[in-house]
Amino acid sequence: MVLLSKRKICKFCENPEEKVDYKNYKVLRRFVTEQGKIIPSRITGTCARHQRELTKAIKRARNIALLPYSYDVTQSYK
């Protein structure tokens, strides 16, 4: 039996009014793991163009301290 997986659609191509912006850290947090790593496009479903924009935006947000480089696992967030 062959299982056909549904192709993931880029969130930013699907909704053109939502832009990739380094100041919008709430959107960027969904593309970063708990360890602080950027999630690859094969998992998130973003296209290559938007994945490159996401990477730049996440790195800029980290640089100006909107996003952390890594998360402290011992500290609990509520």
PDB file of N, CA, C, O and CB in Angstrom:
ATOM      1  N   MET A   1       0.847  -1.175   0.000  1.00  0.00           N
ATOM      2  CA  MET A   1       0.000   0.000   0.000  1.00  0.00           C
ATOM      3  C   MET A   1       0.891   1.236   0.000  1.00  0.00           C
ATOM      4  O   MET A   1       1.818   1.344   0.802  1.00  0.00           O
ATOM      5  CB  MET A   1      -0.962  -0.001   1.219  1.00  0.00           C
ATOM      6  N   VAL A   2       0.605   2.151  -0.893  1.00  0.00           N
ATOM      7  CA  VAL A   2       1.381   3.370  -1.019  1.00  0.00           C
ATOM      8  C   VAL A   2       0.646   4.510  -0.322  1.00  0.00           C
ATOM      9  O   VAL A   2      -0.524   4.777  -0.597  1.00  0.00           O
ATOM     10  CB  VAL A   2       1.642   3.707  -2.506  1.00  0.00           C
ATOM     11  N   LEU A   3       1.351   5.170   0.580  1.00  0.00           N
ATOM     12  CA  LEU A   3       0.761   6.309   1.275  1.00  0.00           C
ATOM     13  C   LEU A   3       1.190   7.588   0.578  1.00  0.00           C
ATOM     14  O   LEU A   3       2.384   7.855   0.442  1.00  0.00           O
ATOM     15  CB  LEU A   3       1.175   6.330   2.772  1.00  0.00           C
ATOM     16  N   LEU A   4       0.240   8.363   0.146  1.00  0.00           N
ATOM     17  CA  LEU A   4       0.545   9.635  -0.492  1.00  0.00           C
ATOM     18  C   LEU A   4       0.418  10.734   0.547  1.00  0.00           C
ATOM     19  O   LEU A   4      -0.622  10.896   1.186  1.00  0.00           O
ATOM     20  CB  LEU A   4      -0.392   9.900  -1.705  1.00  0.00           C
ATOM     21  N   SER A   5       1.489  11.480   0.699  1.00  0.00           N
ATOM     22  CA  SER A   5       1.444  12.553   1.672  1.00  0.00           C
ATOM     23  C   SER A   5       0.978  13.836   1.003  1.00  0.00           C
ATOM     24  O   SER A   5       1.262  14.091  -0.168  1.00  0.00           O
ATOM     25  CB  SER A   5       2.818  12.751   2.329  1.00  0.00           C
ATOM     26  N   LYS A   6       0.276  14.613   1.753  1.00  0.00           N
ATOM     27  CA  LYS A   6      -0.216  15.879   1.239  1.00  0.00           C
ATOM     28  C   LYS A   6       0.943  16.867   1.204  1.00  0.00           C
ATOM     29  O   LYS A   6       1.657  17.020   2.195  1.00  0.00           O
ATOM     30  CB  LYS A   6      -1.392  16.421   2.103  1.00  0.00           C
ATOM     31  N   ARG A   7       1.132  17.530   0.084  1.00  0.00           N
ATOM     32  CA  ARG A   7       2.228  18.477  -0.061  1.00  0.00           C
ATOM     33  C   ARG A   7       1.963  19.697   0.811  1.00  0.00           C
ATOM     34  O   ARG A   7       0.860  20.243   0.829  1.00  0.00           O
ATOM     35  CB  ARG A   7       2.409  18.891  -1.540  1.00  0.00           C
ATOM     36  N   LYS A   8       2.997  20.108   1.530  1.00  0.00           N
ATOM     37  CA  LYS A   8       2.873  21.278   2.388  1.00  0.00           C
ATOM     38  C   LYS A   8       2.943  22.539   1.535  1.00  0.00           C
ATOM     39  O   LYS A   8       3.710  22.612   0.576  1.00  0.00           O
ATOM     40  CB  LYS A   8       3.976  21.288   3.474  1.00  0.00           C
ATOM     41  N   ILE A   9       2.146  23.512   1.892  1.00  0.00           N
ATOM     42  CA  ILE A   9       2.075  24.762   1.149  1.00  0.00           C
ATOM     43  C   ILE A   9       2.748  25.856   1.969  1.00  0.00           C
ATOM     44  O   ILE A   9       2.577  25.939   3.185  1.00  0.00           O
ATOM     45  CB  ILE A   9       0.600  25.137   0.818  1.00  0.00           C
ATOM     46  N   CYS A  10       3.510  26.686   1.279  1.00  0.00           N
ATOM     47  CA  CYS A  10       4.202  27.789   1.942  1.00  0.00           C
ATOM     48  C   CYS A  10       3.179  28.754   2.538  1.00  0.00           C
ATOM     49  O   CYS A  10       2.279  29.226   1.843  1.00  0.00           O
ATOM     50  CB  CYS A  10       5.137  28.530   0.950  1.00  0.00           C
ATOM     51  N   LYS A  11       3.324  29.036   3.813  1.00  0.00           N
ATOM     52  CA  LYS A  11       2.395  29.907   4.528  1.00  0.00           C
ATOM     53  C   LYS A  11       2.427  31.325   3.978  1.00  0.00           C
ATOM     54  O   LYS A  11       1.402  32.005   3.947  1.00  0.00           O
ATOM     55  CB  LYS A  11       2.719  29.919   6.014  1.00  0.00           C
ATOM     56  N   PHE A  12       3.602  31.771   3.546  1.00  0.00           N
ATOM     57  CA  PHE A  12       3.761  33.142   3.072  1.00  0.00           C
ATOM     58  C   PHE A  12       3.307  33.301   1.622  1.00  0.00           C
ATOM     59  O   PHE A  12       2.867  34.383   1.236  1.00  0.00           O
ATOM     60  CB  PHE A  12       5.209  33.575   3.210  1.00  0.00           C
ATOM     61  N   CYS A  13       3.405  32.249   0.815  1.00  0.00           N
ATOM     62  CA  CYS A  13       2.881  32.295  -0.556  1.00  0.00           C
ATOM     63  C   CYS A  13       1.359  32.205  -0.542  1.00  0.00           C
ATOM     64  O   CYS A  13       0.688  32.819  -1.372  1.00  0.00           O
ATOM     65  CB  CYS A  13       3.477  31.151  -1.411  1.00  0.00           C
ATOM     66  N   GLU A  14       0.825  31.446   0.391  1.00  0.00           N
ATOM     67  CA  GLU A  14      -0.614  31.260   0.509  1.00  0.00           C
ATOM     68  C   GLU A  14      -1.319  32.544   0.956  1.00  0.00           C
ATOM     69  O   GLU A  14      -2.424  32.846   0.504  1.00  0.00           O
ATOM     70  CB  GLU A  14      -0.914  30.133   1.487  1.00  0.00           C
ATOM     71  N   ASN A  15      -0.673  33.285   1.840  1.00  0.00           N
ATOM     72  CA  ASN A  15      -1.230  34.521   2.383  1.00  0.00           C
ATOM     73  C   ASN A  15      -0.270  35.679   2.085  1.00  0.00           C
ATOM     74  O   ASN A  15       0.615  35.959   2.893  1.00  0.00           O
ATOM     75  CB  ASN A  15      -1.484  34.391   3.921  1.00  0.00           C
ATOM     76  N   PRO A  16      -0.427  36.364   0.928  1.00  0.00           N
ATOM     77  CA  PRO A  16       0.541  37.386   0.525  1.00  0.00           C
ATOM     78  C   PRO A  16       0.602  38.609   1.431  1.00  0.00           C
ATOM     79  O   PRO A  16       1.613  39.312   1.427  1.00  0.00           O
ATOM     80  CB  PRO A  16       0.233  37.830  -0.847  1.00  0.00           C
ATOM     81  N   GLU A  17      -0.443  38.889   2.206  1.00  0.00           N
ATOM     82  CA  GLU A  17      -0.386  40.063   3.074  1.00  0.00           C
ATOM     83  C   GLU A  17       0.483  39.825   4.309  1.00  0.00           C
ATOM     84  O   GLU A  17       0.863  40.784   4.980  1.00  0.00           O
ATOM     85  CB  GLU A  17      -1.788  40.460   3.502  1.00  0.00           C
ATOM     86  N   GLU A  18       0.805  38.573   4.622  1.00  0.00           N
ATOM     87  CA  GLU A  18       1.702  38.289   5.740  1.00  0.00           C
ATOM     88  C   GLU A  18       3.138  38.260   5.222  1.00  0.00           C
ATOM     89  O   GLU A  18       3.491  37.419   4.396  1.00  0.00           O
ATOM     90  CB  GLU A  18       1.331  36.937   6.433  1.00  0.00           C
ATOM     91  N   LYS A  19       3.943  39.166   5.705  1.00  0.00           N
ATOM     92  CA  LYS A  19       5.324  39.311   5.253  1.00  0.00           C
ATOM     93  C   LYS A  19       6.288  38.735   6.283  1.00  0.00           C
ATOM     94  O   LYS A  19       5.973  38.642   7.469  1.00  0.00           O
ATOM     95  CB  LYS A  19       5.653  40.789   4.984  1.00  0.00           C
ATOM     96  N   VAL A  20       7.456  38.355   5.811  1.00  0.00           N
ATOM     97  CA  VAL A  20       8.526  37.915   6.702  1.00  0.00           C
ATOM     98  C   VAL A  20       9.221  39.180   7.194  1.00  0.00           C
ATOM     99  O   VAL A  20       9.808  39.919   6.404  1.00  0.00           O
ATOM    100  CB  VAL A  20       9.541  36.928   5.976  1.00  0.00           C
ATOM    101  N   ASP A  21       9.154  39.426   8.501  1.00  0.00           N
ATOM    102  CA  ASP A  21       9.740  40.632   9.066  1.00  0.00           C
ATOM    103  C   ASP A  21      10.437  40.277  10.375  1.00  0.00           C
ATOM    104  O   ASP A  21       9.893  39.546  11.202  1.00  0.00           O
ATOM    105  CB  ASP A  21       8.659  41.727   9.291  1.00  0.00           C
ATOM    106  N   TYR A  22      11.644  40.803  10.551  1.00  0.00           N
ATOM    107  CA  TYR A  22      12.411  40.467  11.748  1.00  0.00           C
ATOM    108  C   TYR A  22      11.785  41.047  13.006  1.00  0.00           C
ATOM    109  O   TYR A  22      12.064  40.563  14.103  1.00  0.00           O
ATOM    110  CB  TYR A  22      13.835  40.960  11.612  1.00  0.00           C
ATOM    111  N   LYS A  23      10.949  42.068  12.880  1.00  0.00           N
ATOM    112  CA  LYS A  23      10.308  42.675  14.052  1.00  0.00           C
ATOM    113  C   LYS A  23       9.100  41.883  14.539  1.00  0.00           C
ATOM    114  O   LYS A  23       8.655  42.062  15.673  1.00  0.00           O
ATOM    115  CB  LYS A  23       9.885  44.091  13.731  1.00  0.00           C
ATOM    116  N   ASN A  24       8.574  41.015  13.693  1.00  0.00           N
ATOM    117  CA  ASN A  24       7.420  40.198  14.050  1.00  0.00           C
ATOM    118  C   ASN A  24       7.917  38.873  14.655  1.00  0.00           C
ATOM    119  O   ASN A  24       7.867  37.827  14.008  1.00  0.00           O
ATOM    120  CB  ASN A  24       6.508  39.940  12.798  1.00  0.00           C
ATOM    121  N   TYR A  25       8.386  38.937  15.885  1.00  0.00           N
ATOM    122  CA  TYR A  25       9.020  37.784  16.524  1.00  0.00           C
ATOM    123  C   TYR A  25       8.027  36.670  16.845  1.00  0.00           C
ATOM    124  O   TYR A  25       8.424  35.513  16.977  1.00  0.00           O
ATOM    125  CB  TYR A  25       9.717  38.220  17.792  1.00  0.00           C
ATOM    126  N   LYS A  26       6.752  37.000  16.971  1.00  0.00           N
ATOM    127  CA  LYS A  26       5.759  35.960  17.282  1.00  0.00           C
ATOM    128  C   LYS A  26       5.615  34.978  16.130  1.00  0.00           C
ATOM    129  O   LYS A  26       5.421  33.784  16.357  1.00  0.00           O
ATOM    130  CB  LYS A  26       4.398  36.594  17.599  1.00  0.00           C
ATOM    131  N   VAL A  27       5.706  35.465  14.895  1.00  0.00           N
ATOM    132  CA  VAL A  27       5.652  34.592  13.727  1.00  0.00           C
ATOM    133  C   VAL A  27       6.955  33.804  13.613  1.00  0.00           C
ATOM    134  O   VAL A  27       6.942  32.616  13.291  1.00  0.00           O
ATOM    135  CB  VAL A  27       5.394  35.412  12.436  1.00  0.00           C
ATOM    136  N   LEU A  28       8.070  34.464  13.875  1.00  0.00           N
ATOM    137  CA  LEU A  28       9.379  33.812  13.735  1.00  0.00           C
ATOM    138  C   LEU A  28       9.586  32.692  14.751  1.00  0.00           C
ATOM    139  O   LEU A  28      10.313  31.739  14.471  1.00  0.00           O
ATOM    140  CB  LEU A  28      10.489  34.839  13.882  1.00  0.00           C
ATOM    141  N   ARG A  29       8.965  32.787  15.915  1.00  0.00           N
ATOM    142  CA  ARG A  29       9.136  31.758  16.953  1.00  0.00           C
ATOM    143  C   ARG A  29       8.629  30.395  16.510  1.00  0.00           C
ATOM    144  O   ARG A  29       9.096  29.368  17.001  1.00  0.00           O
ATOM    145  CB  ARG A  29       8.417  32.173  18.223  1.00  0.00           C
ATOM    146  N   ARG A  30       7.671  30.379  15.580  1.00  0.00           N
ATOM    147  CA  ARG A  30       7.134  29.105  15.110  1.00  0.00           C
ATOM    148  C   ARG A  30       8.117  28.361  14.208  1.00  0.00           C
ATOM    149  O   ARG A  30       7.954  27.166  13.965  1.00  0.00           O
ATOM    150  CB  ARG A  30       5.831  29.334  14.368  1.00  0.00           C
ATOM    151  N   PHE A  31       9.127  29.058  13.718  1.00  0.00           N
ATOM    152  CA  PHE A  31      10.102  28.456  12.819  1.00  0.00           C
ATOM    153  C   PHE A  31      11.429  28.175  13.510  1.00  0.00           C
ATOM    154  O   PHE A  31      12.438  27.932  12.848  1.00  0.00           O
ATOM    155  CB  PHE A  31      10.329  29.354  11.629  1.00  0.00           C
ATOM    156  N   VAL A  32      11.429  28.207  14.849  1.00  0.00           N
ATOM    157  CA  VAL A  32      12.626  27.943  15.644  1.00  0.00           C
ATOM    158  C   VAL A  32      12.298  26.863  16.664  1.00  0.00           C
ATOM    159  O   VAL A  32      11.231  26.893  17.277  1.00  0.00           O
ATOM    160  CB  VAL A  32      13.140  29.242  16.350  1.00  0.00           C
ATOM    161  N   THR A  33      13.215  25.898  16.852  1.00  0.00           N
ATOM    162  CA  THR A  33      12.988  24.824  17.821  1.00  0.00           C
ATOM    163  C   THR A  33      13.224  25.323  19.242  1.00  0.00           C
ATOM    164  O   THR A  33      13.607  26.474  19.454  1.00  0.00           O
ATOM    165  CB  THR A  33      13.903  23.624  17.521  1.00  0.00           C
ATOM    166  N   GLU A  34      12.992  24.452  20.201  1.00  0.00           N
ATOM    167  CA  GLU A  34      13.218  24.796  21.602  1.00  0.00           C
ATOM    168  C   GLU A  34      14.697  25.020  21.896  1.00  0.00           C
ATOM    169  O   GLU A  34      15.044  25.766  22.811  1.00  0.00           O
ATOM    170  CB  GLU A  34      12.671  23.702  22.507  1.00  0.00           C
ATOM    171  N   GLN A  35      15.558  24.381  21.130  1.00  0.00           N
ATOM    172  CA  GLN A  35      16.993  24.569  21.306  1.00  0.00           C
ATOM    173  C   GLN A  35      17.498  25.829  20.616  1.00  0.00           C
ATOM    174  O   GLN A  35      18.650  26.218  20.806  1.00  0.00           O
ATOM    175  CB  GLN A  35      17.740  23.365  20.781  1.00  0.00           C
ATOM    176  N   GLY A  36      16.647  26.471  19.815  1.00  0.00           N
ATOM    177  CA  GLY A  36      17.037  27.690  19.134  1.00  0.00           C
ATOM    178  C   GLY A  36      17.445  27.477  17.689  1.00  0.00           C
ATOM    179  O   GLY A  36      17.904  28.414  17.035  1.00  0.00           O
ATOM    180  N   LYS A  37      17.288  26.262  17.177  1.00  0.00           N
ATOM    181  CA  LYS A  37      17.669  25.970  15.797  1.00  0.00           C
ATOM    182  C   LYS A  37      16.539  26.351  14.843  1.00  0.00           C
ATOM    183  O   LYS A  37      15.360  26.262  15.187  1.00  0.00           O
ATOM    184  CB  LYS A  37      18.028  24.478  15.637  1.00  0.00           C
ATOM    185  N   ILE A  38      16.922  26.775  13.642  1.00  0.00           N
ATOM    186  CA  ILE A  38      15.938  27.119  12.616  1.00  0.00           C
ATOM    187  C   ILE A  38      15.416  25.818  12.004  1.00  0.00           C
ATOM    188  O   ILE A  38      16.203  24.960  11.603  1.00  0.00           O
ATOM    189  CB  ILE A  38      16.563  28.056  11.514  1.00  0.00           C
ATOM    190  N   ILE A  39      14.112  25.672  11.934  1.00  0.00           N
ATOM    191  CA  ILE A  39      13.492  24.453  11.402  1.00  0.00           C
ATOM    192  C   ILE A  39      13.619  24.455   9.882  1.00  0.00           C
ATOM    193  O   ILE A  39      13.319  25.469   9.251  1.00  0.00           O
ATOM    194  CB  ILE A  39      11.992  24.346  11.832  1.00  0.00           C
ATOM    195  N   PRO A  40      14.057  23.346   9.274  1.00  0.00           N
ATOM    196  CA  PRO A  40      14.230  23.308   7.818  1.00  0.00           C
ATOM    197  C   PRO A  40      12.908  23.386   7.059  1.00  0.00           C
ATOM    198  O   PRO A  40      11.838  23.101   7.596  1.00  0.00           O
ATOM    199  CB  PRO A  40      14.958  22.045   7.424  1.00  0.00           C
ATOM    200  N   SER A  41      13.018  23.781   5.798  1.00  0.00           N
ATOM    201  CA  SER A  41      11.820  24.004   4.986  1.00  0.00           C
ATOM    202  C   SER A  41      11.078  22.716   4.669  1.00  0.00           C
ATOM    203  O   SER A  41       9.871  22.754   4.429  1.00  0.00           O
ATOM    204  CB  SER A  41      12.190  24.697   3.702  1.00  0.00           C
ATOM    205  N   ARG A  42      11.761  21.582   4.660  1.00  0.00           N
ATOM    206  CA  ARG A  42      11.077  20.317   4.370  1.00  0.00           C
ATOM    207  C   ARG A  42      10.106  19.951   5.485  1.00  0.00           C
ATOM    208  O   ARG A  42       9.174  19.179   5.261  1.00  0.00           O
ATOM    209  CB  ARG A  42      12.097  19.188   4.172  1.00  0.00           C
ATOM    210  N   ILE A  43      10.309  20.487   6.667  1.00  0.00           N
ATOM    211  CA  ILE A  43       9.407  20.233   7.786  1.00  0.00           C
ATOM    212  C   ILE A  43       8.319  21.313   7.854  1.00  0.00           C
ATOM    213  O   ILE A  43       7.148  20.997   8.062  1.00  0.00           O
ATOM    214  CB  ILE A  43      10.198  20.178   9.114  1.00  0.00           C
ATOM    215  N   THR A  44       8.696  22.573   7.682  1.00  0.00           N
ATOM    216  CA  THR A  44       7.717  23.660   7.786  1.00  0.00           C
ATOM    217  C   THR A  44       6.889  23.830   6.526  1.00  0.00           C
ATOM    218  O   THR A  44       5.750  24.292   6.594  1.00  0.00           O
ATOM    219  CB  THR A  44       8.418  24.954   8.098  1.00  0.00           C
ATOM    220  N   GLY A  45       7.441  23.466   5.377  1.00  0.00           N
ATOM    221  CA  GLY A  45       6.705  23.591   4.126  1.00  0.00           C
ATOM    222  C   GLY A  45       6.899  24.911   3.419  1.00  0.00           C
ATOM    223  O   GLY A  45       6.226  25.179   2.424  1.00  0.00           O
ATOM    224  N   THR A  46       7.812  25.753   3.909  1.00  0.00           N
ATOM    225  CA  THR A  46       8.042  27.031   3.240  1.00  0.00           C
ATOM    226  C   THR A  46       8.846  26.830   1.966  1.00  0.00           C
ATOM    227  O   THR A  46       9.646  25.899   1.865  1.00  0.00           O
ATOM    228  CB  THR A  46       8.764  28.008   4.176  1.00  0.00           C
ATOM    229  N   CYS A  47       8.629  27.712   0.992  1.00  0.00           N
ATOM    230  CA  CYS A  47       9.371  27.627  -0.265  1.00  0.00           C
ATOM    231  C   CYS A  47      10.791  28.138  -0.044  1.00  0.00           C
ATOM    232  O   CYS A  47      11.094  28.708   1.004  1.00  0.00           O
ATOM    233  CB  CYS A  47       8.661  28.439  -1.389  1.00  0.00           C
ATOM    234  N   ALA A  48      11.653  27.935  -1.027  1.00  0.00           N
ATOM    235  CA  ALA A  48      13.069  28.284  -0.884  1.00  0.00           C
ATOM    236  C   ALA A  48      13.259  29.788  -0.686  1.00  0.00           C
ATOM    237  O   ALA A  48      14.077  30.216   0.128  1.00  0.00           O
ATOM    238  CB  ALA A  48      13.856  27.818  -2.113  1.00  0.00           C
ATOM    239  N   ARG A  49      12.503  30.574  -1.428  1.00  0.00           N
ATOM    240  CA  ARG A  49      12.633  32.027  -1.321  1.00  0.00           C
ATOM    241  C   ARG A  49      12.273  32.516   0.077  1.00  0.00           C
ATOM    242  O   ARG A  49      13.007  33.306   0.672  1.00  0.00           O
ATOM    243  CB  ARG A  49      11.749  32.717  -2.357  1.00  0.00           C
ATOM    244  N   HIS A  50      11.155  32.051   0.593  1.00  0.00           N
ATOM    245  CA  HIS A  50      10.730  32.492   1.919  1.00  0.00           C
ATOM    246  C   HIS A  50      11.583  31.877   3.030  1.00  0.00           C
ATOM    247  O   HIS A  50      11.733  32.477   4.094  1.00  0.00           O
ATOM    248  CB  HIS A  50       9.267  32.142   2.139  1.00  0.00           C
ATOM    249  N   GLN A  51      12.140  30.693   2.796  1.00  0.00           N
ATOM    250  CA  GLN A  51      13.030  30.100   3.799  1.00  0.00           C
ATOM    251  C   GLN A  51      14.292  30.948   3.952  1.00  0.00           C
ATOM    252  O   GLN A  51      14.784  31.137   5.064  1.00  0.00           O
ATOM    253  CB  GLN A  51      13.401  28.646   3.411  1.00  0.00           C
ATOM    254  N   ARG A  52      14.819  31.463   2.825  1.00  0.00           N
ATOM    255  CA  ARG A  52      15.983  32.347   2.900  1.00  0.00           C
ATOM    256  C   ARG A  52      15.641  33.641   3.627  1.00  0.00           C
ATOM    257  O   ARG A  52      16.436  34.134   4.427  1.00  0.00           O
ATOM    258  CB  ARG A  52      16.512  32.658   1.496  1.00  0.00           C
ATOM    259  N   GLU A  53      14.457  34.195   3.352  1.00  0.00           N
ATOM    260  CA  GLU A  53      14.019  35.404   4.052  1.00  0.00           C
ATOM    261  C   GLU A  53      13.824  35.138   5.544  1.00  0.00           C
ATOM    262  O   GLU A  53      14.173  35.971   6.380  1.00  0.00           O
ATOM    263  CB  GLU A  53      12.716  35.933   3.437  1.00  0.00           C
ATOM    264  N   LEU A  54      13.263  33.970   5.871  1.00  0.00           N
ATOM    265  CA  LEU A  54      13.067  33.594   7.277  1.00  0.00           C
ATOM    266  C   LEU A  54      14.398  33.497   8.011  1.00  0.00           C
ATOM    267  O   LEU A  54      14.530  33.978   9.137  1.00  0.00           O
ATOM    268  CB  LEU A  54      12.318  32.259   7.377  1.00  0.00           C
ATOM    269  N   THR A  55      15.378  32.877   7.374  1.00  0.00           N
ATOM    270  CA  THR A  55      16.690  32.722   7.995  1.00  0.00           C
ATOM    271  C   THR A  55      17.308  34.076   8.297  1.00  0.00           C
ATOM    272  O   THR A  55      17.831  34.293   9.390  1.00  0.00           O
ATOM    273  CB  THR A  55      17.618  31.908   7.095  1.00  0.00           C
ATOM    274  N   LYS A  56      17.250  34.985   7.337  1.00  0.00           N
ATOM    275  CA  LYS A  56      17.789  36.331   7.562  1.00  0.00           C
ATOM    276  C   LYS A  56      17.040  37.044   8.675  1.00  0.00           C
ATOM    277  O   LYS A  56      17.653  37.686   9.527  1.00  0.00           O
ATOM    278  CB  LYS A  56      17.721  37.158   6.278  1.00  0.00           C
ATOM    279  N   ALA A  57      15.716  36.933   8.671  1.00  0.00           N
ATOM    280  CA  ALA A  57      14.903  37.614   9.684  1.00  0.00           C
ATOM    281  C   ALA A  57      15.173  37.055  11.083  1.00  0.00           C
ATOM    282  O   ALA A  57      15.256  37.814  12.049  1.00  0.00           O
ATOM    283  CB  ALA A  57      13.411  37.482   9.345  1.00  0.00           C
ATOM    284  N   ILE A  58      15.309  35.732  11.195  1.00  0.00           N
ATOM    285  CA  ILE A  58      15.587  35.120  12.503  1.00  0.00           C
ATOM    286  C   ILE A  58      16.952  35.556  13.012  1.00  0.00           C
ATOM    287  O   ILE A  58      17.105  35.872  14.192  1.00  0.00           O
ATOM    288  CB  ILE A  58      15.522  33.579  12.413  1.00  0.00           C
ATOM    289  N   LYS A  59      17.943  35.575  12.129  1.00  0.00           N
ATOM    290  CA  LYS A  59      19.281  35.998  12.546  1.00  0.00           C
ATOM    291  C   LYS A  59      19.312  37.466  12.949  1.00  0.00           C
ATOM    292  O   LYS A  59      20.009  37.832  13.896  1.00  0.00           O
ATOM    293  CB  LYS A  59      20.283  35.752  11.429  1.00  0.00           C
ATOM    294  N   ARG A  60      18.568  38.310  12.245  1.00  0.00           N
ATOM    295  CA  ARG A  60      18.486  39.722  12.630  1.00  0.00           C
ATOM    296  C   ARG A  60      17.784  39.882  13.965  1.00  0.00           C
ATOM    297  O   ARG A  60      18.222  40.666  14.807  1.00  0.00           O
ATOM    298  CB  ARG A  60      17.756  40.531  11.557  1.00  0.00           C
ATOM    299  N   ALA A  61      16.697  39.146  14.168  1.00  0.00           N
ATOM    300  CA  ALA A  61      15.956  39.231  15.430  1.00  0.00           C
ATOM    301  C   ALA A  61      16.811  38.748  16.596  1.00  0.00           C
ATOM    302  O   ALA A  61      16.715  39.282  17.701  1.00  0.00           O
ATOM    303  CB  ALA A  61      14.660  38.408  15.351  1.00  0.00           C
ATOM    304  N   ARG A  62      17.642  37.747  16.357  1.00  0.00           N
ATOM    305  CA  ARG A  62      18.557  37.284  17.404  1.00  0.00           C
ATOM    306  C   ARG A  62      19.591  38.352  17.721  1.00  0.00           C
ATOM    307  O   ARG A  62      19.934  38.572  18.882  1.00  0.00           O
ATOM    308  CB  ARG A  62      19.255  35.982  16.980  1.00  0.00           C
ATOM    309  N   ASN A  63      20.082  39.013  16.682  1.00  0.00           N
ATOM    310  CA  ASN A  63      21.135  40.003  16.851  1.00  0.00           C
ATOM    311  C   ASN A  63      20.681  41.186  17.692  1.00  0.00           C
ATOM    312  O   ASN A  63      21.469  41.730  18.466  1.00  0.00           O
ATOM    313  CB  ASN A  63      21.610  40.486  15.503  1.00  0.00           C
ATOM    314  N   ILE A  64      19.425  41.592  17.554  1.00  0.00           N
ATOM    315  CA  ILE A  64      18.933  42.722  18.352  1.00  0.00           C
ATOM    316  C   ILE A  64      18.113  42.255  19.556  1.00  0.00           C
ATOM    317  O   ILE A  64      17.383  43.041  20.160  1.00  0.00           O
ATOM    318  CB  ILE A  64      18.087  43.653  17.481  1.00  0.00           C
ATOM    319  N   ALA A  65      18.236  40.986  19.895  1.00  0.00           N
ATOM    320  CA  ALA A  65      17.684  40.391  21.124  1.00  0.00           C
ATOM    321  C   ALA A  65      16.163  40.323  21.148  1.00  0.00           C
ATOM    322  O   ALA A  65      15.565  40.395  22.222  1.00  0.00           O
ATOM    323  CB  ALA A  65      18.153  41.172  22.316  1.00  0.00           C
ATOM    324  N   LEU A  66      15.523  40.187  19.989  1.00  0.00           N
ATOM    325  CA  LEU A  66      14.090  39.900  19.986  1.00  0.00           C
ATOM    326  C   LEU A  66      13.850  38.404  20.163  1.00  0.00           C
ATOM    327  O   LEU A  66      12.846  37.993  20.743  1.00  0.00           O
ATOM    328  CB  LEU A  66      13.437  40.398  18.679  1.00  0.00           C
ATOM    329  N   LEU A  67      14.774  37.601  19.661  1.00  0.00           N
ATOM    330  CA  LEU A  67      14.739  36.147  19.834  1.00  0.00           C
ATOM    331  C   LEU A  67      16.035  35.714  20.510  1.00  0.00           C
ATOM    332  O   LEU A  67      17.090  36.289  20.243  1.00  0.00           O
ATOM    333  CB  LEU A  67      14.548  35.411  18.460  1.00  0.00           C
ATOM    334  N   PRO A  68      15.970  34.722  21.370  1.00  0.00           N
ATOM    335  CA  PRO A  68      17.207  34.231  21.978  1.00  0.00           C
ATOM    336  C   PRO A  68      17.965  33.310  21.031  1.00  0.00           C
ATOM    337  O   PRO A  68      17.367  32.675  20.163  1.00  0.00           O
ATOM    338  CB  PRO A  68      16.902  33.497  23.283  1.00  0.00           C
ATOM    339  N   TYR A  69      19.291  33.240  21.200  1.00  0.00           N
ATOM    340  CA  TYR A  69      20.094  32.312  20.408  1.00  0.00           C
ATOM    341  C   TYR A  69      19.794  30.873  20.815  1.00  0.00           C
ATOM    342  O   TYR A  69      19.772  29.973  19.975  1.00  0.00           O
ATOM    343  CB  TYR A  69      21.597  32.616  20.574  1.00  0.00           C
ATOM    344  N   SER A  70      19.563  30.663  22.110  1.00  0.00           N
ATOM    345  CA  SER A  70      19.167  29.351  22.611  1.00  0.00           C
ATOM    346  C   SER A  70      18.282  29.569  23.836  1.00  0.00           C
ATOM    347  O   SER A  70      18.312  30.623  24.472  1.00  0.00           O
ATOM    348  CB  SER A  70      20.421  28.463  22.961  1.00  0.00           C
ATOM    349  N   TYR A  71      17.504  28.555  24.141  1.00  0.00           N
ATOM    350  CA  TYR A  71      16.591  28.638  25.274  1.00  0.00           C
ATOM    351  C   TYR A  71      17.185  27.882  26.447  1.00  0.00           C
ATOM    352  O   TYR A  71      17.860  26.870  26.259  1.00  0.00           O
ATOM    353  CB  TYR A  71      15.196  28.078  24.909  1.00  0.00           C
ATOM    354  N   ASP A  72      16.938  28.363  27.649  1.00  0.00           N
ATOM    355  CA  ASP A  72      17.382  27.708  28.857  1.00  0.00           C
ATOM    356  C   ASP A  72      16.369  26.636  29.221  1.00  0.00           C
ATOM    357  O   ASP A  72      15.218  26.943  29.531  1.00  0.00           O
ATOM    358  CB  ASP A  72      17.566  28.722  30.011  1.00  0.00           C
ATOM    359  N   VAL A  73      16.794  25.380  29.183  1.00  0.00           N
ATOM    360  CA  VAL A  73      15.888  24.266  29.416  1.00  0.00           C
ATOM    361  C   VAL A  73      15.524  24.163  30.899  1.00  0.00           C
ATOM    362  O   VAL A  73      14.428  23.713  31.234  1.00  0.00           O
ATOM    363  CB  VAL A  73      16.518  22.956  28.929  1.00  0.00           C
ATOM    364  N   THR A  74      16.420  24.569  31.776  1.00  0.00           N
ATOM    365  CA  THR A  74      16.170  24.422  33.209  1.00  0.00           C
ATOM    366  C   THR A  74      15.152  25.444  33.711  1.00  0.00           C
ATOM    367  O   THR A  74      14.497  25.218  34.729  1.00  0.00           O
ATOM    368  CB  THR A  74      17.476  24.564  33.988  1.00  0.00           C
ATOM    369  N   GLN A  75      15.016  26.559  33.007  1.00  0.00           N
ATOM    370  CA  GLN A  75      14.077  27.579  33.417  1.00  0.00           C
ATOM    371  C   GLN A  75      12.707  27.277  32.825  1.00  0.00           C
ATOM    372  O   GLN A  75      12.597  26.966  31.638  1.00  0.00           O
ATOM    373  CB  GLN A  75      14.563  28.974  32.991  1.00  0.00           C
ATOM    374  N   SER A  76      11.676  27.365  33.635  1.00  0.00           N
ATOM    375  CA  SER A  76      10.326  27.079  33.128  1.00  0.00           C
ATOM    376  C   SER A  76       9.623  28.383  32.767  1.00  0.00           C
ATOM    377  O   SER A  76       9.669  29.369  33.502  1.00  0.00           O
ATOM    378  CB  SER A  76       9.495  26.288  34.178  1.00  0.00           C
ATOM    379  N   TYR A  77       8.969  28.350  31.606  1.00  0.00           N
ATOM    380  CA  TYR A  77       8.225  29.509  31.124  1.00  0.00           C
ATOM    381  C   TYR A  77       6.749  29.285  31.340  1.00  0.00           C
ATOM    382  O   TYR A  77       6.242  28.189  31.100  1.00  0.00           O
ATOM    383  CB  TYR A  77       8.518  29.782  29.640  1.00  0.00           C
ATOM    384  N   LYS A  78       6.061  30.302  31.786  1.00  0.00           N
ATOM    385  CA  LYS A  78       4.634  30.185  32.048  1.00  0.00           C
ATOM    386  C   LYS A  78       3.869  31.205  31.264  1.00  0.00           C
ATOM    387  O   LYS A  78       2.643  31.261  31.356  1.00  0.00           O
ATOM    388  CB  LYS A  78       4.340  30.336  33.522  1.00  0.00           C
TER     389      LYS A  78
END
